[in-house]
């Protein structure tokens, strides 16, 4: 790579202690987007980013109001109109920390233990946002930047980004860019630099089953009133058959078969079942018959129950027939599957299987299609930067998670995204004890510096 990044990398190293302090201050803000009690915290996180963008010398820095949480924008356009423009995406909201009792340290009191920084949002994705900001800051303090940079940082990603598409439609000119960097994906392992070329989509539902008008005494009414908890349990159990296939009618109709080339590319990652067993702590893996673990993890659709609630769930006993039962259900979708069609499939399944002894309703809370792109503007530069930082070839992976903004940016802004990130599979994202592997994060910042500086010597 025909650049000399040593000054920028050295600057980052000298500022590392300060950067970690700044990062920890960001993590202390409980910016939980799904909880109305944290609206002020969301605003505080947005203000933190506004202050940071201003400190970088960005202009047009603003928090745009939406129906829920603000979208923060800022730009550094001092390279001039002839220079290319990079749009950096990130989100500053986080998942709820529950269950709190399973955290070894408090979720919003960041703690460093060994090589890891523990806190909610450390990996997903405050750590990735700060990596991009610190890399750009390190370059700006040590070198000219022959690249214009724009930032779009939202506060609703963890609730499905309900305001983002409308914002991008209204601000296409503001967000116009030649390249898009989205570091909300992740690495395969600390020693394997990774690029994500495919993301699964998402369809997320809430199912409610209602029985009696209030909780009933199970001794007086047991055996004569059907229990909503029993009903929802049976419904859920039948959502997979003996081969672990999803039983929604038509669920696989649009699923593309995996070609031999697809299967070879997926297998080339060489991640063993033992890795997943160690990372999850389960005694044995599970999944759809006829596919490998890696194929199931990123290239096949799934259906999972994310939460269940019914009746008395505190310690001790209470003999009732609950009035209702609720389940949160998500489907990870592959290219060509449509979230709205899956909603119809689930509704048809429920109409067929739900007994007439209860009433029910299913609501689609969020949905986004899958994303597939084996090349994106600027990807070759980023691959060079990763390989230079790690000293080994990049691995390409189909990510099992969902990043709906990648599809939205492609459709609305007309630019495919470079999907990367420096989180690891065992970072416990969305779970207690979320963490960030600091050596991988630091190497990722080096790669970002190399990527940014590559525009200084390549036109």
Buried (B, 14 or more C-beta within 10 A) or exposed (E): BEBEBEBBBEBBBEBBEEBBEBBBEBBBBBBBBBBEEBBEBBBBBBBBBBEBBEEBEBEEBBBBEBEBBBBBBBBBBBBEEEBBBBBBBBBBBBBBBEEEEEBEEBBBEBBBEEEBBBBBBBBBBBBBBBBBBBBBBBBBBBBEBBBBBBBBBBBBBBBBBBBBBEBBEEBEEBBEBBBBBBBBBBBBBBEBBBBBBBBBBBBBBBBBBBBBEEBBEBEEBEEEBBBBBBBBBEBBEEBBEEEBBBEBEEBEEBBEEBEEEBBEBBEEBEBEEEBBBEBEEEEEEEBBEEBBBBBBBBBBBBBEBEEBBBBEEEEEEEEBBBBBBBBBBBBBBBBBBBBEBBBBBBBEBBEEEBEEEBEBEBEBBBBBBBBBBEEBBBBEBBBBBBBBBBEEEBBBBBBBBBBBBBBBBBEBBEBBBBBBBBBBBBBBBBBBBBBBBBEBBBBBBBBBBBBBBBBBEEE
